[in-house]
Amino acid sequence: MKLILWIRSLLVAALIFGAGSTMLYSNTQNASEQMLISAIEAGDLADLVAISGGLQQGIERGMGLSVFRNEQKIGELLVTRSESDCSVALITSISPNEALALGDRATPKLRTF
């Protein structure tokens, strides 16, 4: 129960403090570890997810993430808050007839210039 309350407070804090601005990607993208969706919170203003990867995996505020299930892309996220080993992101898009689920894999979007 304490874990759920902690995740919920992290999600709410990210929505309040993190969704107001986005920054450009950092040069510290070495997200080689697999990051999974560990919590989903539906809100009145936006839907948020907690991700099992953070600053140690190169995930920083403002980054875009792609979400995959069975090697098929099903959605996109925008990181609003990142701590050492977890992050919170806004759901920015989902494929038609799909819904994000616990255990879906998140990876940094490719940067193109």
Steps between C-alpha positions, in 0.01 A plus 500: 500500500787738580646435153172591333475821705862588414442443127180700511670793674783483244247505216309795647821693563612437143172626364510815713869587474623322189239535231543875467812492289698273277874508447708371214654156519815453699822353370493237775274248324636157580170331576625150428300341780144399432253745650148387577179679586457437872185705577224679312294785645197637318441863587249769421751708305737233367597135533841431655721193522790407725800345324764274652788706366636841585810717506730199540365366170532840325132592522449871563214745514375601157601178324260318274455125547341240276297220656512147358310178560612184319739707283210716375493872580177586681558849639719794589586670828653830613717481813394764754713393796802275539675378812794262537316178416144597404318751283152635444365577154189638335328278246511705179361245254363146487426287194133447421341206686798479740552589865827515691549221752740419781808336357495677163854597394608864469800611293637846414377634168764538232624852460511644149645834412 
